[in-house]
Amino acid sequence: MARVDKAVNIEDLRRMAMRRLPYFIRAYVETGAGDGGGVRRNIDAFRRYQFVPRSLTGVREVDTGNELFGQKYASSFGISAVGTTGIYRRHADIYLAEAAQNANIPFILSGAATSSLQDVIKAAPTNTWYQLYVARQQAITDRMIGRAQDAGIKVMVYTVDYPVVNRSEIIARTGISLGSGPTLKTFPGLFFDALRHPCWTAEYLRHGGLPKLESWTEFVPPGTSAKELARFYYANWHSTPTWEELDRVRRAWPGPLVVKGIVHPDDVVRAAQAGADAVTISNHGGNKLDCMQGSLDALAAVRSAVGPDVKLFFDGGIRRGSDVIVANALGAAHSFVGRATLYGVMAGGLAGAKRALSILQTDLEHTMAMIGCRTTADITAACLAGIRGSGEPGG
């Protein structure tokens, strides 16, 4: 296992993780949709902002805590939903959930999880949120909502940004889908790549190959194989979301509802009017469309347009604790990280997940002290020296 305790920043964890993975997996993680432009744009957007510290503030100790929906969390960021994580590292969902519980931050369990909701709840009984994709079959959607409610989930995150299945140029080139795994046709090309990455390959084989999407097992007959389950999932998970669907989910879910994947101000306003308690500005980590704006640019534009009353969350491109502060200054009430903690868990399991959170938290605390912000409420657009245009701080 990589010495994740030696990692100084998230980039160190990324390098460790990439060394462990076969090409078709690491390329998919790094590229996202299309040619990877969305992933790069998300990251690069943060580099366009610098801080303007205030001096003689006397700030040394800071409070990074944040209250959401009646619960106080230790920091202003959480772990975003990432699907099929068991392919990257077995039990990754559980490791990430446990790390989040230990750090007292939110963890969003993917609607395409390879660990069961019950097992994740055991790891993070008070900090687990649930991501919902509306299924083609209404009965499946109803069951997922009911199952989350029965498990004690407090916050539902309805993800709405996939009207059609995304296009991955990596999958098109390799012929290997993370949902179906290797096939007889793709095995010869994968064989030598797998030999060059023995740790990942040994774990994959030791656990029986392709992991099951445990969040979907109850919808198929007992004994269904992982590949058959993956085919069922891809045939049934995807339903083009509509405003009518949002209204239906809002009626069915009694707790706080977050709508994730909206980037247009008019859509944000309408979602709030439909009863969303918060809206997450996100381009699905660059996995939606490679030619759309970065999530941070969308956040700045949305906050400027909708004003201060709509609660906005943010997701996309965070690699440092200072990035969390930038998002907060541009109007995010809370931020979520996907790849940053995924790199940690891929590199070193639970220890890697904890190390990723520690890196982000330490940088967050340091930067807040250096710019004179004692609490997250002190972080405003005035902390930034932005650029003019779509990325200009707004409210």
C-alpha positions as a Markdown table, in Angstrom:
| # | Residue | x | y | z |
|---|---|---|---|---|
| 1 | Met | 0.0 | 0.0 | 0.0 |
| 2 | Ala | 1.2 | 3.5 | -0.8 |
| 3 | Arg | 2.6 | 5.6 | 2.1 |
| 4 | Val | -0.3 | 8.0 | 2.1 |
| 5 | Asp | 1.0 | 9.6 | 5.3 |
| 6 | Lys | 3.8 | 11.0 | 3.2 |
| 7 | Ala | 1.4 | 12.9 | 0.9 |
| 8 | Val | 1.7 | 16.6 | 1.3 |
| 9 | Asn | -1.2 | 17.6 | -1.0 |
| 10 | Ile | -4.0 | 16.0 | -3.1 |
| 11 | Glu | -1.7 | 15.9 | -6.1 |
| 12 | Asp | 0.6 | 13.5 | -4.2 |
| 13 | Leu | -2.4 | 11.3 | -3.5 |
| 14 | Arg | -3.4 | 11.5 | -7.2 |
| 15 | Arg | 0.0 | 10.3 | -8.3 |
| 16 | Met | -0.1 | 7.4 | -5.9 |
| 17 | Ala | -3.6 | 6.4 | -7.0 |
| 18 | Met | -2.8 | 6.6 | -10.7 |
| 19 | Arg | 0.3 | 4.3 | -10.3 |
| 20 | Arg | -2.0 | 1.7 | -8.8 |
| 21 | Leu | -4.7 | 1.6 | -11.5 |
| 22 | Pro | -4.8 | 0.1 | -15.0 |
| 23 | Tyr | -5.0 | 2.5 | -17.8 |
| 24 | Phe | -8.6 | 2.2 | -18.7 |
| 25 | Ile | -9.6 | 3.1 | -15.1 |
| 26 | Arg | -7.2 | 5.9 | -14.5 |
| 27 | Ala | -7.9 | 7.5 | -17.9 |
| 28 | Tyr | -11.7 | 7.4 | -17.2 |
| 29 | Val | -11.2 | 9.0 | -13.8 |
| 30 | Glu | -9.0 | 11.7 | -15.1 |
| 31 | Thr | -10.8 | 12.5 | -18.3 |
| 32 | Gly | -14.5 | 12.4 | -17.5 |
| 33 | Ala | -16.8 | 13.2 | -20.4 |
| 34 | Gly | -15.6 | 13.8 | -24.0 |
| 35 | Asp | -12.1 | 15.0 | -24.3 |
| 36 | Gly | -11.7 | 15.9 | -20.7 |
| 37 | Gly | -12.2 | 19.7 | -21.1 |
| 38 | Gly | -14.8 | 19.9 | -18.4 |
| 39 | Val | -12.5 | 18.3 | -15.8 |
| 40 | Arg | -9.6 | 20.7 | -16.7 |
| 41 | Arg | -11.8 | 23.7 | -16.8 |
| 42 | Asn | -13.2 | 23.0 | -13.3 |
| 43 | Ile | -9.7 | 22.9 | -11.8 |
| 44 | Asp | -8.3 | 25.8 | -13.8 |
| 45 | Ala | -11.1 | 28.1 | -12.7 |
| 46 | Phe | -9.8 | 28.3 | -9.2 |
| 47 | Arg | -6.4 | 29.5 | -10.3 |
| 48 | Arg | -7.9 | 32.7 | -11.6 |
| 49 | Tyr | -8.7 | 33.9 | -8.1 |
| 50 | Gln | -6.3 | 35.3 | -5.5 |
| 51 | Phe | -7.0 | 36.4 | -2.0 |
| 52 | Val | -6.7 | 39.9 | -0.5 |
| 53 | Pro | -5.7 | 39.3 | 3.2 |
| 54 | Arg | -6.6 | 41.8 | 5.9 |
| 55 | Ser | -3.8 | 42.5 | 8.3 |
| 56 | Leu | -3.7 | 43.1 | 12.1 |
| 57 | Thr | -6.9 | 41.0 | 12.6 |
| 58 | Gly | -5.5 | 39.0 | 15.5 |
| 59 | Val | -6.8 | 35.8 | 13.9 |
| 60 | Arg | -4.9 | 32.7 | 14.8 |
| 61 | Glu | -7.4 | 30.0 | 15.8 |
| 62 | Val | -10.3 | 29.6 | 13.3 |
| 63 | Asp | -13.6 | 27.8 | 13.3 |
| 64 | Thr | -14.3 | 26.0 | 10.0 |
| 65 | Gly | -17.6 | 24.7 | 11.1 |
| 66 | Asn | -20.9 | 25.0 | 9.2 |
| 67 | Glu | -24.5 | 24.2 | 10.1 |
| 68 | Leu | -26.7 | 22.6 | 7.5 |
| 69 | Phe | -30.3 | 21.5 | 8.0 |
| 70 | Gly | -30.0 | 21.6 | 11.8 |
| 71 | Gln | -26.7 | 19.7 | 12.1 |
| 72 | Lys | -23.3 | 21.3 | 12.9 |
| 73 | Tyr | -20.5 | 19.9 | 10.8 |
| 74 | Ala | -16.8 | 20.5 | 11.5 |
| 75 | Ser | -16.0 | 21.9 | 8.1 |
| 76 | Ser | -17.5 | 23.7 | 5.2 |
| 77 | Phe | -17.0 | 20.9 | 2.8 |
| 78 | Gly | -18.2 | 17.3 | 2.4 |
| 79 | Ile | -17.7 | 14.2 | 0.3 |
| 80 | Ser | -19.7 | 14.1 | -2.9 |
| 81 | Ala | -21.4 | 11.1 | -4.4 |
| 82 | Val | -19.1 | 9.0 | -6.7 |
| 83 | Gly | -20.6 | 5.9 | -8.4 |
| 84 | Thr | -19.1 | 2.4 | -8.9 |
| 85 | Thr | -16.2 | 3.2 | -6.4 |
| 86 | Gly | -15.7 | -0.5 | -5.7 |
| 87 | Ile | -14.0 | -0.8 | -9.0 |
| 88 | Tyr | -11.3 | 1.6 | -7.9 |
| 89 | Arg | -10.9 | 0.2 | -4.4 |
| 90 | Arg | -13.1 | -2.5 | -2.7 |
| 91 | His | -15.3 | -1.1 | 0.0 |
| 92 | Ala | -14.4 | 2.5 | -1.0 |
| 93 | Asp | -17.9 | 3.8 | -0.2 |
| 94 | Ile | -17.5 | 2.5 | 3.4 |
| 95 | Tyr | -14.0 | 3.9 | 3.8 |
| 96 | Leu | -15.2 | 7.3 | 2.6 |
| 97 | Ala | -18.2 | 7.2 | 4.8 |
| 98 | Glu | -16.2 | 6.3 | 7.8 |
| 99 | Ala | -13.6 | 9.0 | 7.1 |
| 100 | Ala | -16.5 | 11.5 | 6.8 |
| 101 | Gln | -18.0 | 10.4 | 10.1 |
| 102 | Asn | -14.6 | 10.6 | 11.8 |
| 103 | Ala | -14.1 | 14.2 | 10.4 |
| 104 | Asn | -17.7 | 15.1 | 11.1 |
| 105 | Ile | -18.6 | 16.2 | 7.5 |
| 106 | Pro | -21.4 | 15.1 | 5.2 |
| 107 | Phe | -20.9 | 12.0 | 3.0 |
| 108 | Ile | -23.2 | 11.6 | 0.0 |
| 109 | Leu | -23.8 | 7.9 | -0.9 |
| 110 | Ser | -24.1 | 7.5 | -4.7 |
| 111 | Gly | -27.2 | 6.0 | -6.3 |
| 112 | Ala | -24.8 | 3.7 | -8.1 |
| 113 | Ala | -23.0 | 2.5 | -5.0 |
| 114 | Thr | -21.1 | -0.8 | -4.7 |
| 115 | Ser | -21.8 | -0.9 | -1.0 |
| 116 | Ser | -25.2 | -1.3 | 0.6 |
| 117 | Leu | -27.0 | 1.5 | 2.2 |
| 118 | Gln | -27.1 | -0.5 | 5.5 |
| 119 | Asp | -23.3 | -1.0 | 5.6 |
| 120 | Val | -22.7 | 2.7 | 4.8 |
| 121 | Ile | -25.1 | 3.8 | 7.5 |
| 122 | Lys | -23.1 | 1.6 | 10.0 |
| 123 | Ala | -20.0 | 3.5 | 9.0 |
| 124 | Ala | -21.5 | 6.9 | 9.1 |
| 125 | Pro | -24.8 | 6.8 | 11.1 |
| 126 | Thr | -25.3 | 10.5 | 11.4 |
| 127 | Asn | -23.5 | 12.0 | 8.4 |
| 128 | Thr | -24.8 | 10.0 | 5.4 |
| 129 | Trp | -26.8 | 11.8 | 2.8 |
| 130 | Tyr | -28.3 | 9.9 | -0.2 |
| 131 | Gln | -28.1 | 10.6 | -3.9 |
| 132 | Leu | -31.2 | 9.8 | -5.9 |
| 133 | Tyr | -31.4 | 9.2 | -9.7 |
| 134 | Val | -35.0 | 8.9 | -10.8 |
| 135 | Ala | -35.4 | 5.5 | -12.4 |
| 136 | Arg | -37.4 | 4.5 | -15.5 |
| 137 | Gln | -39.7 | 2.5 | -13.3 |
| 138 | Gln | -41.6 | 4.6 | -10.8 |
| 139 | Ala | -41.8 | 1.8 | -8.4 |
| 140 | Ile | -38.0 | 1.6 | -8.1 |
| 141 | Thr | -37.8 | 5.4 | -7.5 |
| 142 | Asp | -40.5 | 5.1 | -4.8 |
| 143 | Arg | -38.6 | 2.2 | -3.2 |
| 144 | Met | -35.3 | 4.1 | -3.1 |
| 145 | Ile | -37.0 | 7.1 | -1.5 |
| 146 | Gly | -38.7 | 4.8 | 1.1 |
| 147 | Arg | -35.5 | 2.8 | 1.7 |
| 148 | Ala | -33.6 | 6.0 | 2.5 |
| 149 | Gln | -36.3 | 7.2 | 4.8 |
| 150 | Asp | -36.4 | 3.8 | 6.6 |
| 151 | Ala | -32.6 | 3.9 | 7.0 |
| 152 | Gly | -32.8 | 7.3 | 8.8 |
| 153 | Ile | -31.3 | 9.4 | 6.0 |
| 154 | Lys | -32.0 | 13.0 | 6.7 |
| 155 | Val | -30.9 | 14.7 | 3.4 |
| 156 | Met | -31.8 | 13.6 | -0.2 |
| 157 | Val | -29.7 | 14.8 | -3.1 |
| 158 | Tyr | -31.7 | 14.6 | -6.3 |
| 159 | Thr | -29.2 | 14.6 | -9.3 |
| 160 | Val | -30.9 | 16.0 | -12.4 |
| 161 | Asp | -28.1 | 16.7 | -14.9 |
| 162 | Tyr | -28.1 | 13.6 | -17.1 |
| 163 | Pro | -30.9 | 14.0 | -19.7 |
| 164 | Val | -29.0 | 11.5 | -21.8 |
| 165 | Val | -26.2 | 9.2 | -21.0 |
| 166 | Asn | -22.8 | 10.9 | -21.1 |
| 167 | Arg | -20.2 | 10.2 | -23.8 |
| 168 | Ser | -16.8 | 9.0 | -22.7 |
| 169 | Glu | -14.1 | 8.9 | -25.4 |
| 170 | Ile | -12.0 | 6.7 | -23.1 |
| 171 | Ile | -14.7 | 4.0 | -23.1 |
| 172 | Ala | -15.1 | 4.4 | -26.9 |
| 173 | Arg | -11.4 | 3.8 | -27.4 |
| 174 | Thr | -10.8 | 1.0 | -24.9 |
| 175 | Gly | -14.2 | -0.7 | -25.3 |
| 176 | Ile | -14.2 | -1.3 | -21.5 |
| 177 | Ser | -17.1 | 0.1 | -19.4 |
| 178 | Leu | -16.8 | 0.5 | -15.7 |
| 179 | Gly | -20.3 | -1.0 | -15.4 |
| 180 | Ser | -19.6 | -4.1 | -17.5 |
| 181 | Gly | -15.9 | -4.7 | -16.8 |
| 182 | Pro | -13.6 | -6.7 | -19.1 |
| 183 | Thr | -15.1 | -8.9 | -21.8 |
| 184 | Leu | -13.6 | -11.6 | -24.0 |
| 185 | Lys | -13.1 | -9.0 | -26.7 |
| 186 | Thr | -11.3 | -6.6 | -24.5 |
| 187 | Phe | -9.4 | -9.1 | -22.3 |
| 188 | Pro | -6.2 | -9.4 | -24.5 |
| 189 | Gly | -5.6 | -5.7 | -24.5 |
| 190 | Leu | -6.2 | -5.5 | -20.8 |
| 191 | Phe | -4.1 | -8.5 | -19.8 |
| 192 | Phe | -0.7 | -6.9 | -19.9 |
| 193 | Asp | -2.0 | -3.7 | -18.4 |
| 194 | Ala | -3.3 | -5.7 | -15.5 |
| 195 | Leu | 0.0 | -7.5 | -15.0 |
| 196 | Arg | 1.7 | -4.1 | -14.7 |
| 197 | His | -0.6 | -3.2 | -11.8 |
| 198 | Pro | -0.6 | -6.2 | -9.6 |
| 199 | Cys | -2.1 | -4.6 | -6.5 |
| 200 | Trp | -5.3 | -3.6 | -8.2 |
| 201 | Thr | -5.5 | -6.8 | -10.2 |
| 202 | Ala | -5.0 | -9.0 | -7.1 |
| 203 | Glu | -7.7 | -7.2 | -5.3 |
| 204 | Tyr | -10.0 | -7.4 | -8.3 |
| 205 | Leu | -9.6 | -11.1 | -8.6 |
| 206 | Arg | -9.6 | -11.9 | -4.9 |
| 207 | His | -13.0 | -10.4 | -4.6 |
| 208 | Gly | -14.5 | -12.2 | -7.5 |
| 209 | Gly | -14.0 | -9.6 | -10.3 |
| 210 | Leu | -16.6 | -6.9 | -11.1 |
| 211 | Pro | -18.2 | -5.6 | -7.9 |
| 212 | Lys | -22.0 | -5.6 | -7.6 |
| 213 | Leu | -24.0 | -2.4 | -7.5 |
| 214 | Glu | -25.3 | -3.3 | -4.1 |
| 215 | Ser | -27.8 | -0.4 | -4.1 |
| 216 | Trp | -29.7 | -2.2 | -6.9 |
| 217 | Thr | -29.5 | -5.8 | -5.8 |
| 218 | Glu | -33.0 | -5.9 | -4.4 |
| 219 | Phe | -34.5 | -5.1 | -7.8 |
| 220 | Val | -33.1 | -8.2 | -9.5 |
| 221 | Pro | -33.6 | -12.0 | -8.8 |
| 222 | Pro | -31.2 | -13.6 | -6.2 |
| 223 | Gly | -28.1 | -15.0 | -7.8 |
| 224 | Thr | -28.0 | -12.3 | -10.5 |
| 225 | Ser | -24.3 | -11.8 | -11.5 |
| 226 | Ala | -22.5 | -8.4 | -11.3 |
| 227 | Lys | -22.5 | -8.0 | -15.1 |
| 228 | Glu | -26.2 | -8.8 | -15.4 |
| 229 | Leu | -27.0 | -6.4 | -12.6 |
| 230 | Ala | -24.9 | -3.7 | -14.3 |
| 231 | Arg | -26.9 | -4.2 | -17.5 |
| 232 | Phe | -30.2 | -4.0 | -15.5 |
| 233 | Tyr | -29.0 | -0.8 | -13.9 |
| 234 | Tyr | -28.0 | 0.9 | -17.1 |
| 235 | Ala | -31.3 | -0.1 | -18.7 |
| 236 | Asn | -33.4 | 1.2 | -15.8 |
| 237 | Trp | -31.6 | 3.9 | -13.9 |
| 238 | His | -31.8 | 6.6 | -16.5 |
| 239 | Ser | -34.9 | 8.7 | -16.8 |
| 240 | Thr | -34.8 | 12.1 | -18.4 |
| 241 | Pro | -35.6 | 14.4 | -15.4 |
| 242 | Thr | -38.4 | 17.0 | -15.7 |
| 243 | Trp | -39.8 | 19.6 | -13.5 |
| 244 | Glu | -42.8 | 17.3 | -12.9 |
| 245 | Glu | -40.4 | 14.7 | -11.6 |
| 246 | Leu | -38.9 | 17.2 | -9.2 |
| 247 | Asp | -42.4 | 18.1 | -7.9 |
| 248 | Arg | -43.1 | 14.4 | -7.4 |
| 249 | Val | -39.8 | 13.8 | -5.5 |
| 250 | Arg | -40.5 | 16.8 | -3.4 |
| 251 | Arg | -43.9 | 15.4 | -2.4 |
| 252 | Ala | -42.5 | 12.0 | -1.7 |
| 253 | Trp | -39.5 | 13.1 | 0.4 |
| 254 | Pro | -40.3 | 14.6 | 3.7 |
| 255 | Gly | -36.8 | 15.9 | 4.7 |
| 256 | Pro | -34.4 | 18.4 | 3.3 |
| 257 | Leu | -34.0 | 18.1 | -0.5 |
| 258 | Val | -31.0 | 19.2 | -2.4 |
| 259 | Val | -31.2 | 19.4 | -6.2 |
| 260 | Lys | -27.8 | 18.8 | -7.8 |
| 261 | Gly | -26.5 | 19.6 | -11.3 |
| 262 | Ile | -28.2 | 22.9 | -12.1 |
| 263 | Val | -26.0 | 25.7 | -13.6 |
| 264 | His | -28.5 | 28.2 | -15.1 |
| 265 | Pro | -29.9 | 31.0 | -12.8 |
| 266 | Asp | -33.5 | 30.6 | -14.1 |
| 267 | Asp | -33.4 | 26.8 | -13.3 |
| 268 | Val | -32.0 | 27.6 | -9.8 |
| 269 | Val | -34.9 | 29.9 | -9.1 |
| 270 | Arg | -37.4 | 27.4 | -10.4 |
| 271 | Ala | -35.9 | 24.6 | -8.3 |
| 272 | Ala | -36.1 | 26.8 | -5.2 |
| 273 | Gln | -39.7 | 27.6 | -6.0 |
| 274 | Ala | -40.4 | 23.9 | -6.4 |
| 275 | Gly | -39.3 | 23.3 | -2.8 |
| 276 | Ala | -35.6 | 22.5 | -3.1 |
| 277 | Asp | -33.9 | 23.4 | 0.2 |
| 278 | Ala | -30.6 | 23.9 | -1.6 |
| 279 | Val | -29.2 | 23.7 | -5.1 |
| 280 | Thr | -25.8 | 22.3 | -5.9 |
| 281 | Ile | -24.1 | 24.1 | -8.8 |
| 282 | Ser | -22.2 | 21.3 | -10.6 |
| 283 | Asn | -21.3 | 20.0 | -14.0 |
| 284 | His | -21.0 | 16.5 | -12.5 |
| 285 | Gly | -17.3 | 16.8 | -12.0 |
| 286 | Gly | -16.7 | 17.3 | -15.7 |
| 287 | Asn | -18.5 | 14.1 | -16.5 |
| 288 | Lys | -21.5 | 15.7 | -18.1 |
| 289 | Leu | -20.3 | 17.7 | -21.0 |
| 290 | Asp | -16.7 | 18.6 | -22.0 |
| 291 | Cys | -17.7 | 21.9 | -23.7 |
| 292 | Met | -19.6 | 23.6 | -20.9 |
| 293 | Gln | -18.4 | 26.2 | -18.4 |
| 294 | Gly | -16.6 | 25.3 | -15.3 |
| 295 | Ser | -18.7 | 24.8 | -12.1 |
| 296 | Leu | -17.0 | 27.7 | -10.4 |
| 297 | Asp | -17.8 | 30.1 | -13.2 |
| 298 | Ala | -21.4 | 28.9 | -13.0 |
| 299 | Leu | -21.5 | 29.5 | -9.3 |
| 300 | Ala | -20.3 | 33.1 | -9.6 |
| 301 | Ala | -22.9 | 33.9 | -12.3 |
| 302 | Val | -25.8 | 32.2 | -10.5 |
| 303 | Arg | -25.1 | 33.8 | -7.1 |
| 304 | Ser | -25.0 | 37.2 | -8.8 |
| 305 | Ala | -28.2 | 36.6 | -10.6 |
| 306 | Val | -30.4 | 35.0 | -7.9 |
| 307 | Gly | -29.3 | 37.0 | -4.9 |
| 308 | Pro | -28.5 | 35.9 | -1.4 |
| 309 | Asp | -31.7 | 34.1 | -0.4 |
| 310 | Val | -31.3 | 30.8 | -2.3 |
| 311 | Lys | -29.0 | 28.3 | -0.5 |
| 312 | Leu | -26.3 | 27.2 | -3.0 |
| 313 | Phe | -23.9 | 24.3 | -2.6 |
| 314 | Phe | -20.9 | 23.7 | -4.9 |
| 315 | Asp | -19.2 | 20.8 | -6.5 |
| 316 | Gly | -16.4 | 20.7 | -9.1 |
| 317 | Gly | -12.6 | 20.9 | -9.2 |
| 318 | Ile | -11.7 | 21.4 | -5.6 |
| 319 | Arg | -8.1 | 20.2 | -4.9 |
| 320 | Arg | -7.1 | 22.4 | -2.0 |
| 321 | Gly | -8.6 | 23.8 | 1.2 |
| 322 | Ser | -8.2 | 27.3 | -0.3 |
| 323 | Asp | -10.4 | 26.2 | -3.2 |
| 324 | Val | -13.2 | 25.7 | -0.6 |
| 325 | Ile | -12.7 | 29.3 | 0.5 |
| 326 | Val | -12.9 | 30.6 | -3.0 |
| 327 | Ala | -16.2 | 28.8 | -3.6 |
| 328 | Asn | -17.5 | 30.1 | -0.3 |
| 329 | Ala | -16.5 | 33.6 | -1.2 |
| 330 | Leu | -18.4 | 33.3 | -4.5 |
| 331 | Gly | -21.6 | 32.3 | -2.8 |
| 332 | Ala | -21.5 | 28.6 | -1.8 |
| 333 | Ala | -23.0 | 27.7 | 1.6 |
| 334 | His | -21.1 | 24.4 | 1.5 |
| 335 | Ser | -18.8 | 22.6 | -1.0 |
| 336 | Phe | -18.3 | 19.0 | -1.9 |
| 337 | Val | -15.3 | 17.1 | -3.2 |
| 338 | Gly | -15.3 | 14.0 | -5.4 |
| 339 | Arg | -11.9 | 13.2 | -7.0 |
| 340 | Ala | -9.9 | 14.7 | -4.1 |
| 341 | Thr | -11.1 | 12.1 | -1.6 |
| 342 | Leu | -11.4 | 9.4 | -4.3 |
| 343 | Tyr | -7.6 | 9.8 | -5.0 |
| 344 | Gly | -7.0 | 9.2 | -1.3 |
| 345 | Val | -9.2 | 6.1 | -1.0 |
| 346 | Met | -7.7 | 4.7 | -4.3 |
| 347 | Ala | -4.2 | 5.2 | -3.0 |
| 348 | Gly | -4.6 | 3.9 | 0.5 |
| 349 | Gly | -8.1 | 2.8 | 1.5 |
| 350 | Leu | -9.4 | 4.2 | 4.7 |
| 351 | Ala | -6.0 | 5.7 | 5.6 |
| 352 | Gly | -5.9 | 7.4 | 2.2 |
| 353 | Ala | -9.4 | 8.9 | 2.6 |
| 354 | Lys | -8.5 | 10.3 | 6.0 |
| 355 | Arg | -5.3 | 11.7 | 4.7 |
| 356 | Ala | -7.1 | 13.5 | 1.9 |
| 357 | Leu | -9.6 | 15.1 | 4.4 |
| 358 | Ser | -6.7 | 16.0 | 6.7 |
| 359 | Ile | -4.8 | 17.8 | 3.8 |
| 360 | Leu | -7.9 | 19.7 | 2.8 |
| 361 | Gln | -8.8 | 20.7 | 6.4 |
| 362 | Thr | -5.3 | 21.8 | 7.3 |
| 363 | Asp | -5.1 | 24.0 | 4.2 |
| 364 | Leu | -8.5 | 25.4 | 4.9 |
| 365 | Glu | -7.6 | 26.4 | 8.4 |
| 366 | His | -4.2 | 27.8 | 7.4 |
| 367 | Thr | -5.7 | 29.9 | 4.6 |
| 368 | Met | -8.5 | 31.3 | 6.7 |
| 369 | Ala | -6.1 | 32.4 | 9.4 |
| 370 | Met | -3.7 | 34.0 | 6.8 |
| 371 | Ile | -6.5 | 36.0 | 5.2 |
| 372 | Gly | -8.0 | 37.0 | 8.6 |
| 373 | Cys | -11.3 | 35.1 | 8.6 |
| 374 | Arg | -12.1 | 33.7 | 12.0 |
| 375 | Thr | -15.2 | 31.8 | 10.9 |
| 376 | Thr | -16.8 | 30.8 | 7.6 |
| 377 | Ala | -19.3 | 33.6 | 8.0 |
| 378 | Asp | -16.4 | 36.0 | 7.6 |
| 379 | Ile | -15.6 | 34.7 | 4.1 |
| 380 | Thr | -17.1 | 37.1 | 1.5 |
| 381 | Ala | -16.3 | 38.2 | -2.1 |
| 382 | Ala | -14.2 | 41.0 | -0.5 |
| 383 | Cys | -11.6 | 38.4 | 0.3 |
| 384 | Leu | -10.9 | 37.9 | -3.4 |
| 385 | Ala | -9.2 | 39.8 | -6.1 |
| 386 | Gly | -11.1 | 38.3 | -9.0 |
| 387 | Ile | -11.1 | 38.8 | -12.7 |
| 388 | Arg | -13.8 | 40.7 | -14.6 |
| 389 | Gly | -16.3 | 38.8 | -16.6 |
| 390 | Ser | -18.2 | 35.6 | -15.8 |
| 391 | Gly | -15.9 | 34.8 | -12.9 |
| 392 | Glu | -16.3 | 38.1 | -11.1 |
| 393 | Pro | -17.4 | 37.7 | -7.5 |
| 394 | Gly | -21.0 | 38.2 | -7.1 |
| 395 | Gly | -22.6 | 38.8 | -3.7 |
